[in-house]
Amino acid sequence: MRLNWDGGNANLLRGTNALEITTAVGPWGGGEVWIGCGGYTNSFTGPITLWPGAGLRTYSFSPTSGSALGSTNADLVMHSGYMVIQSGTAGAQITQKRDFYFEGLASFRLDCDVISKTNTLRFASMNRLNRGAVAFYTYTGGPKYFGANARVIVDSGVPTPTNGMVTPYIGSWYWSGAWAWLDPTFMNYLPDTGFTNAVFTRTGLSGATATDIVDAATTGSETVPSGGVTVYALRAKYPLLANASGDKISIASGGLILHVAPANPTVHTAPLDFGDAEGIIWAPNGNIHRFDGIIMARNGITFCPSYVQDGYSQITLNANNSTSLFGRITVNGGVINCGTPTCLGPTTNVVYLNGMAGGNNHNAIAGLNLNGQTISNPVELGPCGGSLCGSGTMNGKISGVGPLGLAVSGYLTINSSNDYTGGTYVYNDMLDVGANGYLG
């Protein structure tokens, strides 16, 4: 069964076939299906698939029944999309142990009407596809942190923690309402209570070591220590500034969280080195973080917004990275703004868009803003799709299976011969397909 939904309840689900939730307004929209609202026990046993912009809100008012998702071990597959696990005063135990597969940005919110009650979501396994990411978050009025009353437990497939955290493609946020995102953290994992918020082991870059999870630039800008510094993972709120020698910040795990900052854009001039790790950059809504310093990576970078419905996360790459940044540039949501023609590294680097094919400011857009530049890097569209934004010239070939959104602001020229198969959606202003170019 495939549901195109823009809101409403499906209190009782029965059957064994697959449930696939898309959106009512095409691949760029948003909609949410609610099930279990009346306290019903669902007998649905088929796999569940969520596509970009689609949400599934489950209500489970019994602490032991786990009724909201049905009695099954079938797969849960999230191509972006989000889930809200809502419980009543007794807490909820969602214990069907579905195998969980994810790409783009998959988001989970665990709510509980009484803060002292436990809300648990359990999976048989976690399986990452196409450099996807997972954001677990809680909501105002409920438990703020994971591991005590908000629990996500996985039987297999959780990466082994190192230095007090799992891989940085799993993150956590606390939502205080009105799109205010507080206290973003990396995640740890404990066998008894599941995912927990990782602990920052040092405040500030000075004296940090390669095993530290560092909270830097917390009250104002911070300059790279003389000789440079290596940390295991890093969170920053205010600018990270280069020193006179141009020394770099090395991030051993590849994990970088950009906090909500007062300045917009927040300009970082410090060189960043992700080494052999996949650089994973999380950014909050409402901010633009600009990197004037070079980005060094040998295994690409992956950009993730704070939440699947947050289309305003942006980073600007403003340096010449042609000799320092190598590997795939993955955008799971939000927008990468191109500050120079070479900001994406050499033209052999593929830009992989896999969040949503949306308009300029739409939910969950996975966008590449040409920003007036001529870009020659090839673009691949994952199953979730993505968008080209702004004005400029695209010379790189566009391929892949997902839809392409063209969120044009000004005049966008496409000169490449493209073969993507997911369709094209054009928003705003002028699109020019050059004499030697064509759409997929």
For each residue, the residues with C-beta under 8 A, 3 or more apart:
1: 15 17 18 19 20
2: 20 21 22
3: 10 19 20 21 22 33
4: 22 23 24 31
5: 8 21 22 23 24 31 32 33 54
6: 23 24 25 29 30 31
7: 31 32
8: 5 33 34
9: 34 35 37
10: 3 13 33 34 35
11: 34 35 36 37 38 40
12: 35 38 40 42
13: 10 19 35 42 43 44 70
14: 42 43 44
15: 1 43 44 45 46
16: 44 45 46
17: 1 46
18: 1 46 47 48 49
19: 1 3 13 44 46 47 48 49
20: 1 2 3 48 49 51
21: 2 3 5 31 33 48 49 50 51 54 55 56 81
22: 2 3 4 5 27 31 51 53 54
23: 4 5 6 26 27 29 30 31 51 52 53 54
24: 4 5 6 29 31
25: 6 28 29 30 31
26: 23 29 425
27: 22 23 51 52 53 356 357 385 403 425
28: 25 53 356 357 358 359 362 365 405 425
29: 6 23 24 25 26 53 363
30: 6 23 25 53 54 55 309 363 364
31: 4 5 6 7 21 22 23 24 25 53 54 55
32: 5 7 54 55 56 57 84
33: 3 5 8 10 21 54 55 56 57
34: 8 9 10 11 37 57 58 59
35: 9 10 11 12 13 42 56 57 58 59 68
36: 11 39 40 42 58 59 60 61 67 68
37: 9 11 34 40 59
38: 11 12
39: 36 59 61 62
40: 11 12 36 37 67
41: 65 67
42: 12 13 14 35 36 67 68 69 70 71
43: 13 14 15 70 71
44: 13 14 15 16 19 69 70 72
45: 15 16 70 71 72 74
46: 15 16 17 18 19 70 72 74
47: 18 19 74 75 76 77 98
48: 18 19 20 21 56 69 74 75 76 77 98
49: 18 19 20 21 77 78 79
50: 21 54 55 56 77 78 79 80 81 82 83 106
51: 20 21 22 23 27 54 79 80 81 384
52: 23 27 79 80 81 104 308 355 356 357 364 384 385
53: 22 23 27 28 29 30 31 80 81 308 309 356 363 364
54: 5 21 22 23 30 31 32 33 50 51 81 82
55: 21 30 31 32 33 50 81 82 83 84
56: 21 32 33 35 48 50 81 82 83 84
57: 32 33 34 35 83 84 86
58: 34 35 36 68 69 83 84 85 86 94
59: 34 35 36 37 39 68 86 87 88
60: 36 65 66 67 68 85 86 87 88 92 93 94
61: 36 39 87 88 89 90 92
62: 39 65 66 67 90 92 93
63: 87 90 91 92 93 117 118
64: 93
65: 41 60 62 93
66: 60 62 69 71 92 93 94 95 96
67: 36 40 41 42 60 62 70 71
68: 35 36 42 58 59 60 85 92 94
69: 42 44 48 58 66 72 76 94 96 98
70: 13 42 43 44 45 46 67 96
71: 42 43 45 66 67 96
72: 44 45 46 69 96 98
73: 96 97 98 99 124
74: 45 46 47 48 98 99
75: 47 48 98 99 100 101
76: 47 48 69 98 99 100 101 123
77: 47 48 49 50 101 102
78: 49 50 81 82 83 100 101 102 103 104 106
79: 49 50 51 52 103 104 383 384
80: 50 51 52 53 103 104 105 106 308 332 333 354 355 356 364 384
81: 21 50 51 52 53 54 55 56 78 104 106 107 308
82: 50 54 55 56 78 106 107 108 109 307 308 309
83: 50 55 56 57 58 78 107 108 109
84: 32 55 56 57 58 108 109 111
85: 58 60 68 92 94 108 109 110 111 119 121
86: 57 58 59 60 92 111
87: 59 60 61 63 90 91 92 111 112 113 117 119
88: 59 60 61 91 92 113
89: 61 113 114 117
90: 61 62 63 87 114 117
91: 63 87 88 112 114 117 118 119 120 149
92: 60 61 62 63 66 68 85 86 87 88 112 119 120
93: 60 62 63 64 65 66 118 120 122
94: 58 60 66 68 69 85 120 121 122
95: 66 120 122
96: 66 69 70 71 72 73 122
97: 73 122 123 124 155
98: 47 48 69 72 73 74 75 76 123 124
99: 73 74 75 76 123 124 125 127
100: 75 76 78 123 124 125 126 127 154
101: 75 76 77 78 127 129
102: 77 78 106 126 127 128 129 132 133 134
103: 78 79 80 106 128 129 130 131 132 332 354 382 383 384
104: 52 78 79 80 81 130 132 133 308 332 333 354 355 356 364 366 382 384
105: 80 132 133 134 135 304 305 307 308 332 333 355 364
106: 50 78 80 81 82 102 103 132 133 134 135 308
107: 81 82 83 134 135 136 137 307 308 309
108: 82 83 84 85 121 134 135 136 137 152
109: 82 83 84 85 137 138 139 175
110: 85 119 121 136 137 138 142 143 146 150 151 152
111: 84 85 86 87 119 138 139 141 142
112: 87 91 92 115 117 118 119 142 143 149 150
113: 87 88 89 117 142
114: 89 90 91 117
115: 112 141 142 143 149
116: 149
117: 63 87 89 90 91 112 113 114 149
118: 63 91 93 112 148 149 150 151
119: 85 87 91 92 110 111 112 142 143 149 150 151
120: 91 92 93 94 95 151 152 153 194
121: 85 94 108 110 151 152 153
122: 93 94 95 96 97 152 153 154 155
123: 76 97 98 99 100 126 152 153 154 155 157
124: 73 97 98 99 100 154 155 156
125: 99 100 154 155 156 157
126: 100 102 123 134 154 157 158
127: 99 100 101 102 157
128: 102 103 131 132 169
129: 101 102 103 132
130: 103 104 330 352 354 382 383
131: 103 128 169 278 302 328 330 332 352 354
132: 102 103 104 105 106 128 129 169 332 354
133: 102 104 105 106 169 170 171 280 282 302 304 332
134: 102 105 106 107 108 126 169 170 171
135: 105 106 107 108 171 172 173 304 306 307 308
136: 107 108 110 146 152 170 171 172 173 187 195
137: 107 108 109 110 172 173 174 175 307
138: 109 110 111 142 143 144 145 146 150 174 175
139: 109 111 142 174 175 177
140: 174 175 176 177
141: 111 115
142: 110 111 112 113 115 119 138 139 149 150
143: 110 112 115 119 138 146 148 149 150
144: 138 174 183
145: 138 148 150 172 174 196 197
146: 110 136 138 143 150 151 152 172 187 194 195 196 197
147: 150 151 190 193 194 195 196 197
148: 118 143 145 151 193
149: 91 112 115 116 117 118 119 142 143
150: 110 112 118 119 138 142 143 145 146 147
151: 110 118 119 120 121 146 147 148 193 194 195
152: 108 110 120 121 122 123 136 146 194 195
153: 120 121 122 123 193 194 195
154: 100 122 123 124 125 126 157 158 189 194
155: 97 122 123 124 125
156: 124 125
157: 123 125 126 127 154
158: 126 154 166 189
159: 166 167 170 189
160: 166
161: 164 165 166 188 189
162: 165 166 232 253
163: 211 212 213 232 233 253
164: 161 188 198 199 201 213
165: 161 162 168 186 187 188 198 213 232 233 253 255
166: 158 159 160 161 162 170 186 187 188 189 195
167: 159 170 253 255
168: 165 171 186 233 253 254 255 256 280 282
169: 128 131 132 133 134 278 280 302 304
170: 133 134 136 159 166 167 186 187 195
171: 133 134 135 136 168 184 185 186 187 257 282 304
172: 135 136 137 145 146 184 185 186 187 195 197
173: 135 136 137 181 182 183 184 306 307
174: 137 138 139 140 144 145 181 182 183
175: 109 137 138 139 140 179 180 181 182 307
176: 140 180 181 182
177: 139 140 180
178:
179: 175 285 286 310
180: 175 176 177 260
181: 173 174 175 176 184 260 284 285 306 307 310
182: 173 174 175 176 260
183: 144 173 174
184: 171 172 173 181 235 257 259 282 284 306
185: 171 172 197 198 200 235 257
186: 165 166 168 170 171 172 197 198 213 233 235 255 257
187: 136 146 165 166 170 171 172 195 196 197 198
188: 161 164 165 166 195 196 197 198 199
189: 154 158 159 161 166 194 195 196
190: 147 193 194 196
191:
192:
193: 147 148 151 153 190 196
194: 120 146 147 151 152 153 154 189 190
195: 136 146 147 151 152 153 166 170 172 187 188 189
196: 145 146 147 187 188 189 190 193
197: 145 146 147 172 185 186 187 188
198: 164 165 185 186 187 188 213 233
199: 164 188 213
200: 185 203 213 214 215 235
201: 164 211 212 213 214
202: 207 208 212 213 214 215 231
203: 200 214 215 216 218
204: 207 208 214 215 216 218 222
205: 208 214 216 222 224 225 229 231 249
206: 225 229
207: 202 204
208: 202 204 205 212 214 229 230 231
209: 212 230 231
210: 230 231 232 250 252
211: 163 201 232
212: 163 201 202 208 209 231 232
213: 163 164 165 186 198 199 200 201 202 231 232 233 234
214: 200 201 202 203 204 205 208 231 232 233 234 235
215: 200 202 203 204 218 235
216: 203 204 205 222 234 235 236 240
217: 220 221 222 236 237 238 239 240
218: 203 204 215 237 238
219: 238
220: 217 238
221: 217 238 239 240 241
222: 204 205 216 217 236 238 239 240 241
223: 241 242 243 270
224: 205 228 229 240 241 242 243 247 248 249 270 271
225: 205 206 228 229 243 247
226: 243 245 247
227: 245 247
228: 224 225 247 248 249 250
229: 205 206 208 224 225 247 249 250
230: 208 209 210 249 250 251 252
231: 202 205 208 209 210 212 213 214 234 249 250 251 252
232: 162 163 165 210 211 212 213 214 251 252 253 255
233: 163 165 168 186 198 213 214 251 252 253 255 256 257
234: 213 214 216 231 249 251 255 256 257
235: 184 185 186 200 214 215 216 256 257 258 259
236: 216 217 222 239 240 256 257 258 259 268
237: 217 218 258 259 260 261
238: 217 218 219 220 221 222 261 263 266
239: 217 221 222 236 263 266 267 268 269
240: 216 217 221 222 224 236 249 268 269 270 272 293
241: 221 222 223 224 268 269 270
242: 223 224 246 247 269 270 271 293
243: 223 224 225 226 246 247
244:
245: 226 227
246: 242 243 271
247: 224 225 226 227 228 229 242 243 271
248: 224 228 270 271 272 273 293 296
249: 205 224 228 229 230 231 234 240 270 271 272 273
250: 210 228 229 230 231 273 274 275
251: 230 231 232 233 234 254 255 256 272 273 274 275 277 279
252: 210 230 231 232 233 275 277
253: 162 163 165 167 168 232 233 277
254: 168 251 274 275 277 278 279 280 297 299
255: 165 167 168 186 232 233 234 251 280
256: 168 233 234 235 236 251 272 279 280 281 282
257: 171 184 185 186 233 234 235 236 282
258: 235 236 237 261 266 281 282 283 284 287 289 315
259: 184 235 236 237 284
260: 180 181 182 237 284 285 286 287
261: 237 238 258 264 266 287 289
262:
263: 238 239 266 267
264: 261 286 287 288
265: 287 288 289 290 316
266: 238 239 258 261 263 287 288 289 290
267: 239 263 290 292
268: 236 239 240 241 272 289 290 291 292 293
269: 239 240 241 242 292 293
270: 223 224 240 241 242 248 249 293
271: 224 242 246 247 248 249 293 294 295 296
272: 240 248 249 251 256 268 279 291 293 294 295 296
273: 248 249 250 251 296 297
274: 250 251 254 277 278 279 295 296 297 298 299 301
275: 250 251 252 254 296 297 298
276: 298 299
277: 251 252 253 254 274 297 299
278: 131 169 254 274 297 299 300 301 302 327
279: 251 254 256 272 274 295 297 299 300 301 302
280: 133 168 169 254 255 256 301 302 304
281: 256 258 301 302 303 304 315
282: 133 168 171 184 256 257 258 304 305 306
283: 258 287 289 303 304 305 306 313 314 315 334
284: 181 184 258 259 260 287 306 310 313
285: 179 181 260 305 306 307 310 312 313
286: 179 260 264 312
287: 258 260 261 264 265 266 283 284 312 313 314
288: 264 265 266 314 315 316 337
289: 258 261 265 266 268 283 314 315 316
290: 265 266 267 268 315 316 318 337 339
291: 268 272 295 315 316 317 318 319
292: 267 268 269 318 319
293: 240 242 248 268 269 270 271 272 319
294: 271 272 319 320 321 324 325
295: 271 272 274 279 291 301 317 319 321 324 325
296: 248 271 272 273 274 275 324 325
297: 254 273 274 275 277 278 279 300 301 324 325 326 327
298: 274 275 276 326 327
299: 254 274 276 277 278 279 326 327
300: 278 279 297 325 326 327 328 329 330 349
301: 274 278 279 280 281 295 297 325 327 329 330
302: 131 133 169 278 279 280 281 330 331 332
303: 281 283 313 315 329 330 331 332 333 334 336
304: 105 133 135 169 171 280 281 282 283 313 332 333 334
305: 105 282 283 285 308 310 311 312 313 332 333 334 355 364
306: 135 173 181 184 282 283 284 285 310 313
307: 82 105 107 135 137 173 175 181 285 310
308: 52 53 80 81 82 104 105 106 107 135 305 333 355 363 364
309: 30 53 82 107 363 364
310: 179 181 284 285 305 306 307 313 333 334 363 364
311: 305 333 334 335 358 361 362 363 364 365
312: 285 286 287 305 334 361
313: 283 284 285 287 303 304 305 306 310 333 334 335
314: 283 287 288 289 334 335 336 337 369
315: 258 281 283 288 289 290 291 303 334 335 336 337
316: 265 288 289 290 291 336 337 338 339 371
317: 291 295 321 336 337 338 339 340 343 344
318: 290 291 292 339 340 343
319: 291 292 293 294 295 339 340 343
320: 294 323 340 342 343
321: 294 295 317 324 325 342 343 344 345
322: 325 342 345 346
323: 320 346
324: 294 295 296 297 321 345
325: 294 295 296 297 300 301 321 322 329 344 345 349
326: 297 298 299 300 345 346 349
327: 278 297 298 299 300 301 345 349
328: 131 300 349 350 351 352
329: 300 301 303 325 336 344 345 349 350 351 352 377
330: 130 131 300 301 302 303 352 354
331: 302 303 334 335 336 351 352 353 354 355 366 367 368 386
332: 80 103 104 105 131 132 133 302 303 304 305 354 355 366
333: 80 104 105 303 304 305 308 310 311 313 355 356 364 365 366
334: 283 303 304 305 310 311 312 313 314 315 331 355 365 366 367
335: 311 313 314 315 331 365 366 367 368 369 389
336: 303 314 315 316 317 329 331 344 351 367 368 369
337: 288 290 314 315 316 317 369 371 390
338: 316 317 341 343 344 368 369 370 371 373 375 392
339: 290 316 317 318 319 343 371 373
340: 317 318 319 320 343 373
341: 338 373 374 375 376
342: 320 321 322 345 346
343: 317 318 319 320 321 338 339 340 373
344: 317 321 325 329 336 338 349 351 375 377
345: 321 322 324 325 326 327 329 342 348 349 377
346: 322 323 326 342 349
347: 376 377 378 396
348: 345
349: 300 325 326 327 328 329 344 345 346 377
350: 328 329 377 378 379 380
351: 328 329 331 336 344 368 377 378 379 380 396
352: 130 131 328 329 330 331 379 380 382
353: 331 366 367 368 379 380 381 382 385 386 387 400 402
354: 80 103 104 130 131 132 330 331 332 366 381 382 383 384 385 386 402
355: 52 80 104 105 305 308 331 332 333 334 364 365 366 384 385 386
356: 27 28 52 53 80 104 333 362 363 364 365 366 384 385 386 387 405
357: 27 28 52 365 366 381 385 386 387 402 403 404 405 422 425
358: 28 311 362 363 364 365 367 387 405 407
359: 28 362 365 387 405 407 427 428
360: 365 389 407 409 427 428
361: 311 312 365
362: 28 311 356 358 359 365 407
363: 29 30 53 308 309 310 311 356 358
364: 30 52 53 80 104 105 305 308 309 310 311 333 355 356 358
365: 28 311 333 334 335 355 356 357 358 359 360 361 362 386 387 389 405 407
366: 104 331 332 333 334 335 353 354 355 356 357 384 385 386 387
367: 331 334 335 336 353 358 386 387 388 389 405 407
368: 331 335 336 338 351 353 375 379 386 387 388 389
369: 314 335 336 337 338 388 389 390
370: 338 373 374 375 388 389 390 391 392 393 394 412
371: 316 337 338 339 390 391 392
372: 390 391 392 410
373: 338 339 340 341 343 370 392 393
374: 341 370 392 393 395
375: 338 341 344 368 370 392 393 394 395 396
376: 341 347 395 396
377: 329 344 345 347 349 350 351 396
378: 347 350 351 396 397 398 399
379: 350 351 352 353 368 386 388 394 396 397 398 399 400
380: 350 351 352 353 398 399 400
381: 353 354 357 385 386 398 399 400 401 402 403 404 420 422
382: 103 104 130 352 353 354 385 386 400 401 402
383: 79 103 130 354 401 402
384: 51 52 79 80 103 104 354 355 356 366 402
385: 27 52 353 354 355 356 357 366 381 382 402 403 404 405 422
386: 331 353 354 355 356 357 365 366 367 368 379 381 382 402 404 405
387: 353 356 357 358 359 365 366 367 368 404 405 406 407
388: 367 368 369 370 379 394 404 405 406 407 408 412 414
389: 335 360 365 367 368 369 370 407 408 409
390: 337 369 370 371 372 407 408 409 410 412
391: 370 371 372 408 409 410 411 412 429
392: 338 370 371 372 373 374 375 412 413
393: 370 373 374 375 412 413 414 415
394: 370 375 379 388 398 412 413 414 415 416
395: 374 375 376 415 416
396: 347 351 375 376 377 378 379 416
397: 378 379 416 417 418 419
398: 378 379 380 381 394 404 414 416 418 419 420 440
399: 378 379 380 381 418 419 420 440
400: 353 379 380 381 382 420 421 422
401: 381 382 383 420 421 422
402: 353 354 357 381 382 383 384 385 386 420 422
403: 27 357 381 385 422 423 424 425
404: 357 381 385 386 387 388 398 420 422 423 424 425 439 440
405: 28 356 357 358 359 365 367 385 386 387 388 424 425 426 427
406: 387 388 412 424 425 426 427 431
407: 358 359 360 362 365 367 387 388 389 390 427 428
408: 388 389 390 391 411 412 426 427 428 429 430 431
409: 360 389 390 391 428 429
410: 372 390 391 429 430
411: 391 408 429 430 432
412: 370 388 390 391 392 393 394 406 408 429 430 431 432
413: 392 393 394 432 433 434
414: 388 393 394 398 418 431 432 433 434 437 439
415: 393 394 395 434 436 437
416: 394 395 396 397 398 437
417: 397 436 437 438
418: 397 398 399 414 437 438 439 440
419: 397 398 399 440
420: 381 398 399 400 401 402 404 440
421: 400 401 440
422: 357 381 385 400 401 402 403 404 440
423: 403 404 440
424: 403 404 405 406 439 440
425: 26 27 28 357 403 404 405 406
426: 405 406 408 431
427: 359 360 405 406 407 408
428: 359 360 407 408 409
429: 391 408 409 410 411 412
430: 408 410 411 412
431: 406 408 412 414 426
432: 411 412 413 414
433: 413 414 437 438 439
434: 413 414 415 437
435:
436: 415 417
437: 414 415 416 417 418 433 434
438: 417 418 433
439: 404 414 418 424 433
440: 398 399 404 418 419 420 421 422 423 424
